Amino acid sequence: MTDVIIVGAGLSGLVAARTLSSAGQSVTVFDKGRSVGGRLATRRIAGARLDHGAQFMTVRSDAFAAQVDDWATRGLARVWCNGFGDGDGHPRWIGSSGMNSLAKDLASGLDVRVDHLVFSCTREHDRWVVTIDDGQRFDADVLVLTAPVPQSFSMVFETVDVPRALMATEPHRTIGLLAVLDGASAVPEPGGVQDPNGDISFVADNAAKGISDKPAITLHASPSWSLEHWDDSDLEAQLTELARPWIGTANIIESQVKKWRLATPTAIWPEPCWVDVDHRVVIGGDAFAGPRVEAAHNSGLAAGKAAISLCTPRR
């Protein structure tokens, strides 16, 4: 029997799981993806390494500073730069081997089951029963949901009265282009450009970041562009044209398009997580107290602590 089941192996879910495990609670994490991390995503293409989700993280809270300091001490994280053209002074931290390496570090030693799509979450005999799409059933005392809020809501809305304010708006979408080049890109130092125009939200040179031995860029289209062109059949060609100023004189060796339907929240819950004590369910993620990597971490920490308080004491 498991004390806690967590749905979502992104940063929030993994931090919640480590918090619970450190407190002696048994915990199982399910995720529909092929790897842990959610938007802490890194991909290898044609010998290059590219971050294709979150590009960096900033640190403003003591809780997240402690985590980043631990990663930095072990050589897993380092500072990329202190701003993109504006020099605002806030260090931009990255995973030394890509952002996904940080998620893999958090998942180490935990019972994390990827390629497991949660089909339903129901209450039976005062316990949560989680059914996977292949029919397997798992039960737990407490349920923690850290997937994007619309997905979490769909799992429990028949049982739990989730505040509708959490569902007020649809999260932004993001379409990304991952392109490996045969020469240096035209992305200026320090290798990142934020909000260069209305069609692009970020361009990164993964070689300049220091995570790729080969030149490779990641381009994120803006939320408005992504929504307008979501169903277009020629996305790769359109994105290549958007990226042309940043490709410069280089040629694309290989490229891929990545689509994030639930990329960034537009409605932010003011608390780090939401708790239903009666039903023993906790909802967290990056839509809680801010849509940043740091917010996802701190939400996971709060969700883990809340879940500990809901667990039935062992006899």
N, C-alpha and C positions, 0 to 999 in steps of 0.2 A: 504494500500500500504506500502511496506517495503522499507526502504532506501537501505539496504545491505543484500544480501544473502551470507552466508559462507558455503562452502562445505568442510566438515572435522571437526570433533569435537575432534581432538587431541589437544595437548598443544598449537600449533600455532593458530588453529582456535578459541579456547576458549579465548586466550589472545587477539586476534584481536577483538572478539565479546565484551569482557569487555571494551576494549579501545573505541570502537564505542559507546557502550551503555553509558559509562561515559561521552561521548561528546554529548549525547542527540540524537543520531541516532537510528532509529529502525533497529533491526537486527534479522535475523532468521538463525539458524545453522542446517544443515542437516548432518547426518552421517549414513552410512549403517550398522554400528555395533550395538550390543545390548546395549552398554554402552558408555559413553563418555571416552575420554582419549587416544585412539589410543594405542601407545606403552607404555603409562603410565598405565600398565595393572596389575591387582591383581586378583587372583582367590582363592576361598575357595575349598579345597578338603579334605574330611574325617576329618573335624574339624580343619584343618591347613590353614594358610593364606600364599600364595606364590606370590611374584612379579614375573611375567613371561615375561615381556618386559624389559623396562629400569630398571636397578638395582640400580642406584644411580645417583646423579647429582653433578657437581662441579660448583663453582661460581667464575667468573673472571671479570665480567662486573658490573658496577654500577646499570644498569637497572635490571639485574637478582638478584643482591644482595638485592635490595629493595623488590622484590617479596618474596625471601626466608626469609628475615628478618620478613616480615609480617606473613608468615606461621609459623616461629619459635616462634614469639611472641604469637601466638594463639595456640601453642602446636601442630600444624599440621605437622611440619617438625623438624628434629633434625639431628645431625651429627652421622653417623655410625662409621667412622674411618678416618684416615688420609693417607690411602694408603694400598696396599695389598702386604706386604712383603718388599716393597721398602721404605716405610715411606717417601714419597715425600713431605709431609707437606700440601697437598691440602685436605681440609675436603671433605669427601664424604657424601653428604646430602641425606636423604631418607624421604619419607612420614612416619610419625609416625605410621600410620595404613595401610601402603602400599602405593605404588606410585600412584595408582588410586585414592586414597582419595584426592590428590592434584587437580586432574582434576575435581572431583566432587565439590570441593570447588569453583573452577573457574566457573563452570557451574551454580552454584546456582543463581537463579533469572533471568537467561537468557532463551530465547525461543530456546531451543535445542531439536531437534526432531531426536531421534535415530530410528533404524530400518527403515530408509528412504533412499533407494538407489536412487541416482540421475541418471536418464536415459539419460538426455540431457540438454545442456545449449545453448540457441539460443538467437539471437538479434531480437526483434520485436518492431518496433516503438520507437527506441532509448532506449529501456529498455531490461534488461535481463529476459528471461523466463526460469525458471528451471522446468523441468518435472520429476516427481518421477515415479518409475517403476509401480505404480498402476494407472498412468494416471493423477494424480493431477498436476496442474500447479500453479506456484508461480512466481510473477514478482518483480523485484527490480531495483533500479537505478544503483547499483554497484554490481559486482560479485567478491568475494574473494575465491580463491581456495587454500586450505592448505593440501589436501590429498597428498600422495606420487606423485612426479612429473609425472611419466608415467600415472597415473590416471587423474591428472589435465589436462595434455596435451590432453588426449583422449576426454575430455569434450568440448574443445574449439578450436581444431586445424583447424576445417573448417571455423572458424570465425576470429580467432586471429593468427597472425604470431608470434608464440612463438619461441624464439631463439633455434635453433637445438642443441646448445651447452648444453642446459639444459637436453637434451635427449641423451647425448653422450654415456653413458654407463648404463647398467642395474644395479639397486641397488643390494646389497648383499642380499642373503637369509640367514635365520637362522632357524634351527630346534632346539626346546627346549624340555627337559624332566622335568616334574614336578613330584616329588616323595615324598610321605609322608612316614616317617620311624617309626619303633617301638622303636627306641633308638637314641642316639646321633650320628650324622654324624662324618666322619673323616676329615671334612673341617677344616683346622687350623684357629686359631685366625687371623684376627678379624671376620672370617666367610665368607671370600671371597677369591677366587684365580683367578687371571687374566692371560689368555694366558698360561696355564700350559704346553700345547703341541700343535702340529699342528692340532689336531682334535677338541680341545675344546677352546672356547674363554673366557668363564667365568663359574665359579661354585659358587653358593651362598648358605649359610645355613640361611634359613629364621628365624629360632629360634635365631641364634646368632645375626642376624640383629635386633631382638627384635620385629618383626611384627607377629610372630606366636608362639602360646603357645605349639604347637606340633613340633617335629623335622621334617623338610621338606627341601629338596634341590631343587634348580633350576639349570639346566645345559644348557648352550647354546653351541651347536656345532659350530665350526668355519665356516666361509663362504665357504671355499673350501670343507669341509666335507659335509656341508648342500647341496651344489650344486650337488655333486657327488651322494648323497644318497637320493635326494629329492623324487623320485618315488618308493623307496624301500618299499616292503610290510611288512617287519619285523623291522620297525624303532624302536619300543619300546624295542625290545630285543637288538638291536644294541646299542641304547643309554644307556640302563641299563648296558651293558658291559663297555661303555665309563665311566659311572659314578661309576663303582665298587670301584675304589680306594678312592672315596670320600664318599661312603656309609659305608665303613668299615665293622664292625661286625653287623651292624643293618640290618634289613629286610625291604623290601618295603611293606607297607600296601596297598597303592593304588598309581597309577601313570597315567599320561596323557602325550600325545605328543602334542606340539604346533608348528605350522609351520607359519613363517613370510616370505611370498614371497618377500615383499618389505621392508626389515628390516632396512638396513642402506644405505645411498646414497654413490655412488662411485665418482660421479662428483659433485663438490661443486661450486655453483654460488657465486661469490665474494661479492655481495651485499645482504642485509638481505631480500630483496624481489624484484620481477620484476613487473613493472607497465606498462600497456598500457593505456595511457591517453585517446586516441581517443575512445576506446571501453569500457572504465571504468571497467577494470578488473585488479586484483592484484593476483599474485601467490606467495605463501610463503611456509614455512615448514622447516624441519631440513636439507634440501639439500642446504640451503642458509646460507653461512658464517660459516658452520661447522656442522658435524653430531652428535651433542650432545644435551642433554636436554636444556641446556642454549641457544644454537643456535635456537632451535625451539621456545623457549619463545621470544627471541629478534626478530626473524623473524615475529612472530605474532604481536608483538608490532609495528614493522615498517609497516606491512601490514595494521593494523588497522588505523594507522595515515595516510597512503597513501589513504586508502578508504575514510576517512573523507574528504580529499582534493578533491576527485572526486565526492562527493555527490552534487546533485543539491541543491542550497540554497533554503530554504523554504521562501515562500512569506508571 
